[in-house]
Amino acid sequence: MAKVHYFQRYVSQENAVTNNTLQLLARIYAHKPQKAADLINELVGADEPIEIGVEIQQQRRDGDSVPDGTIIQRSFKILLEAKVSASVNVDQLARHADKFGDEEHKILLLLTKHPIGEEEARARLAVSRVARDVIFSCITFERVIEALQELFPPYEYEMNELVQDYVEYCWETGLVDRSRYLMRIVPCGTSLEINKRHGIYFHPSDRGYSTHGFTGVYKDKRVQAVWENESVFDVTLVDGKLEKEFVSGRDTEEFDEKLRAIIADAWEECGYEIATGHRFFCGTPHVTSFEKVSRGGIMGQRYADVQKVVGDFEGAAELAARLASKTWE
């Protein structure tokens, strides 16, 4: 029987994202306001805890008045702006900030697939100019998922099912970027030794590939070394002059000598002319042995989500060590 989802999948994505996230917050608040407050505090990181919902107190003094009982309903307003494919509109966020009233807590959340870098500082400045008492937070969907993971104890089955369905929704619709956990497994043939030696993989600049965080060089049915893609360049080396066009990672001169060396070694040891028209994926290599146990080799590149293979890890060295005890098909 097909699983019944709490969150819709099959409508215009940006509208669905907003609706589903609001529904998540509403369901959590309806279940237990304090849990909604815990989630909001985790997401926005306010200087002082944000309290929402009803508070009941006995004999609370207010000046010269001490009633036997007090019920307080705190006012709060949360505005949510989700950006899935469109760019961040700073003016739009400022207009949102201007729409708050006399609420005790005013929260403006910007949800994005990726961190927005310098745009966040500009957005924060624009919001503060309009309303200094608005708490503005730019968060990724992955950050929301992290905040949800420990929100409910295991025995609260229904709420944990709700959370899990939201997590799966984010995965299935590509709201969480997994590229940093992807290892591109590349068959290297005669170039394997120089790839391992220098921690650089190369291919023609016009060859397609998906964004990935790690490169794994493969030969004889196993990944033999892996590194994080610290810097990616298109390189030209003519008459001793090295020219680089930065593609991704860190724009650095750290790999210049290795680039020169692998270009020379590719010609001398493999007969490959790669001094022009090639892209270079540079990092610090770590030896491993991630064996393919199914029949046959691979004819072209493969991708593996290494976090799903080895679990959480810190850096390429730990990844290489853990992959050495794993196999794949």
C-alpha positions in Angstrom: 0.0 0.0 0.0 1.3 3.4 -0.9 2.4 5.6 2.0 0.0 8.4 2.9 1.9 11.7 3.2 1.3 14.6 5.5 2.8 17.0 3.1 1.8 17.4 -0.6 4.4 16.8 -3.3 2.8 17.4 -6.6 2.0 21.1 -6.9 3.9 24.2 -7.8 7.1 23.8 -5.8 7.5 27.2 -4.2 3.9 27.4 -3.1 4.1 23.8 -1.8 7.3 24.6 0.2 5.7 27.5 1.9 2.4 25.7 2.6 4.1 22.5 3.9 6.5 24.4 6.2 3.7 26.5 7.6 1.6 23.4 8.1 4.5 21.8 9.9 4.8 24.7 12.3 1.1 24.9 12.8 0.8 21.1 13.6 3.7 21.4 16.1 2.1 24.4 17.8 -1.3 22.7 18.0 0.4 19.7 19.6 2.4 21.6 22.1 3.2 25.3 22.0 6.4 24.9 23.9 7.8 22.5 21.2 7.0 25.2 18.6 8.9 27.7 20.8 11.8 25.3 21.1 12.0 24.9 17.3 11.7 28.6 16.7 14.5 29.4 19.2 16.7 26.8 17.7 16.2 28.2 14.2 16.5 32.0 15.0 19.1 31.9 17.8 17.6 34.9 19.5 19.5 36.6 22.3 16.7 35.9 24.7 14.4 32.8 24.5 11.2 33.4 22.6 8.1 32.3 24.6 4.9 31.6 22.8 1.5 30.2 23.8 -0.4 30.4 27.0 1.2 30.8 30.4 -0.8 30.2 33.6 0.5 31.6 36.9 -0.7 31.8 40.5 -0.5 35.0 42.6 1.7 36.9 40.1 2.4 40.4 41.4 1.9 43.3 39.0 2.6 46.5 40.8 0.3 46.7 43.8 -2.0 44.0 42.4 -1.7 40.3 43.3 -4.5 38.3 41.7 -5.0 34.7 42.6 -4.5 33.6 39.1 -3.2 34.9 35.8 -3.5 33.5 32.2 -1.2 35.2 29.7 -1.5 34.8 25.9 1.7 36.1 24.3 1.3 37.6 20.9 3.6 36.6 18.1 3.8 36.8 14.4 5.9 34.7 12.0 6.3 35.7 8.4 7.9 33.1 6.1 9.5 33.7 2.7 10.7 30.6 0.8 13.1 30.9 -2.1 13.6 27.7 -4.0 14.8 28.8 -7.4 14.3 32.5 -7.5 17.0 34.8 -6.2 16.6 36.6 -2.8 14.8 39.9 -3.1 16.1 42.3 -0.4 13.4 44.9 -1.0 10.7 42.2 -0.7 12.1 41.2 2.7 12.1 44.9 3.8 8.4 45.2 2.8 7.6 42.0 4.8 9.4 43.5 7.9 7.2 46.6 7.6 4.0 44.6 7.9 4.4 43.6 11.6 2.2 45.3 14.2 2.3 45.4 17.9 3.1 41.7 18.4 5.4 40.9 21.3 7.5 38.7 19.1 8.1 39.5 15.4 9.9 36.9 13.4 10.8 36.9 9.7 12.2 33.7 8.3 13.8 33.3 4.9 14.1 29.7 3.8 16.6 28.8 1.1 18.2 25.6 -0.4 21.7 27.0 0.0 23.4 29.6 2.3 23.1 33.0 0.6 26.5 34.4 1.6 26.8 38.2 1.4 23.1 38.5 0.5 22.3 37.6 4.0 24.1 40.7 5.4 22.4 43.0 3.0 19.0 41.5 3.8 19.6 41.8 7.5 20.6 45.4 7.1 17.5 46.2 5.0 15.2 44.5 7.6 16.8 46.4 10.5 16.4 49.7 8.8 12.6 49.1 8.6 12.0 47.5 11.9 14.8 47.0 14.5 12.6 44.8 16.7 12.0 42.2 14.0 14.0 39.0 14.5 15.3 38.0 11.0 16.9 34.7 10.3 18.0 33.1 7.0 18.0 29.3 7.3 18.4 26.4 4.9 15.9 23.5 4.7 18.8 21.3 6.0 19.0 23.5 9.1 15.3 23.1 9.7 15.7 19.3 9.4 18.6 19.4 11.9 16.4 21.4 14.4 13.6 18.9 14.0 15.6 15.7 14.7 15.6 15.9 18.5 12.4 17.8 19.0 10.2 15.0 20.1 11.0 11.9 22.3 10.7 8.5 20.6 7.4 7.7 22.2 5.6 10.6 20.5 5.1 8.4 17.4 2.6 10.6 15.5 4.7 13.8 15.8 7.9 11.8 14.8 6.0 10.5 11.7 5.1 14.1 10.9 8.7 15.2 11.2 10.0 12.3 9.1 7.5 13.0 6.3 8.7 16.6 6.2 12.3 15.4 6.1 11.4 13.0 3.2 9.6 15.8 1.4 12.7 17.9 1.6 14.9 15.1 0.2 12.5 14.1 -2.5 12.0 17.6 -3.9 15.6 18.5 -3.8 15.3 21.2 -1.1 18.4 19.8 0.7 21.6 19.9 -1.2 23.5 16.6 -1.0 26.3 17.6 -3.4 28.9 18.0 -0.6 28.3 14.3 0.3 28.6 13.1 -3.3 31.8 11.3 -4.4 32.3 11.1 -8.1 33.9 7.7 -8.8 36.1 8.1 -12.0 37.8 5.3 -13.8 41.4 6.3 -14.3 43.2 3.6 -16.2 46.8 4.4 -17.0 46.6 7.8 -15.2 45.7 6.3 -11.8 49.2 6.6 -10.3 49.7 10.2 -11.2 46.2 11.1 -10.0 46.9 9.5 -6.7 50.4 11.0 -6.5 49.2 14.6 -7.0 45.7 14.5 -5.7 44.4 15.8 -9.0 41.9 14.4 -11.4 41.5 15.9 -14.9 39.1 15.6 -17.8 38.2 17.8 -20.8 36.7 21.1 -19.8 33.5 20.6 -21.8 32.7 17.2 -20.2 29.5 17.2 -18.1 29.2 16.2 -14.5 27.1 16.8 -11.4 28.3 19.0 -8.6 30.1 16.9 -6.0 32.2 17.3 -2.9 34.7 14.4 -3.4 36.6 12.7 -6.1 37.4 8.9 -5.9 39.9 7.5 -8.4 39.0 4.0 -9.5 40.8 1.1 -11.1 40.7 -2.7 -10.7 37.2 -2.7 -9.3 38.0 -0.4 -6.4 38.3 3.2 -5.5 41.9 3.5 -4.5 42.1 7.1 -3.3 39.7 9.9 -2.4 40.0 13.6 -1.8 37.8 16.6 -1.2 37.5 18.9 -4.1 39.3 21.8 -2.5 39.8 23.7 -5.8 38.6 23.2 -9.4 40.3 25.1 -12.3 40.4 25.1 -16.0 44.1 25.3 -16.8 46.3 26.3 -19.7 50.0 25.7 -19.6 51.8 27.1 -22.7 55.5 28.0 -22.9 55.9 27.5 -19.2 53.1 30.1 -18.4 50.4 28.7 -16.2 46.9 30.3 -16.6 44.0 29.2 -14.5 40.3 30.0 -14.7 38.7 29.5 -11.3 35.6 27.2 -11.3 34.8 26.3 -7.7 36.2 25.7 -4.2 39.1 28.0 -3.2 40.8 30.3 -5.7 44.4 29.7 -4.6 47.9 29.2 -5.9 48.4 26.3 -3.5 48.1 23.7 -6.3 50.1 25.5 -9.0 53.2 23.3 -8.8 51.1 20.1 -8.7 49.2 21.3 -11.7 52.5 21.8 -13.6 53.7 18.4 -12.4 50.7 16.4 -13.4 50.5 18.0 -16.8 54.2 17.0 -17.3 53.6 13.5 -15.9 50.5 12.9 -17.9 52.5 13.4 -21.1 55.7 11.6 -20.0 54.0 8.6 -18.3 50.7 8.3 -20.1 51.0 10.1 -23.4 48.2 12.4 -22.5 48.3 16.0 -23.8 46.4 18.0 -21.1 48.1 21.3 -21.2 45.1 23.0 -22.7 41.3 22.4 -22.7 41.2 20.5 -19.4 39.6 20.9 -16.0 41.5 19.9 -12.8 39.9 18.7 -9.5 42.5 19.3 -6.8 42.7 18.2 -3.2 44.7 16.2 -0.7 44.6 12.5 -1.6 44.0 9.7 1.0 44.5 6.1 0.1 41.5 3.7 0.5 40.1 0.5 -0.9 36.4 0.9 -1.6 35.7 -2.3 -3.5 33.0 -3.0 -6.1 31.8 -6.5 -5.4 29.3 -6.9 -8.2 30.4 -8.4 -11.6 32.2 -6.2 -14.1 33.9 -2.9 -13.8 32.5 0.6 -14.6 32.5 2.1 -18.1 32.1 5.6 -16.9 31.7 7.8 -13.9 29.5 6.9 -11.0 28.2 8.8 -8.0 28.0 7.7 -4.4 26.4 9.5 -1.4 29.2 8.8 1.0 27.3 9.9 4.1 24.8 7.1 3.4 27.7 4.7 3.0 29.8 5.5 6.0 27.6 7.7 8.2 28.8 11.0 9.6 32.5 11.8 9.2 35.0 14.6 9.5 37.1 15.3 6.4 38.5 13.2 3.6 41.0 11.3 5.8 38.2 9.8 8.0 36.1 9.1 4.9 38.9 7.2 3.2 39.5 5.1 6.4 35.8 4.2 6.6 35.3 3.5 3.0 38.1 0.9 3.2 35.8 -1.4 5.2 32.9 -0.9 2.9 31.9 -2.4 -0.5 29.5 -1.4 -3.3 27.8 -2.8 -6.3 
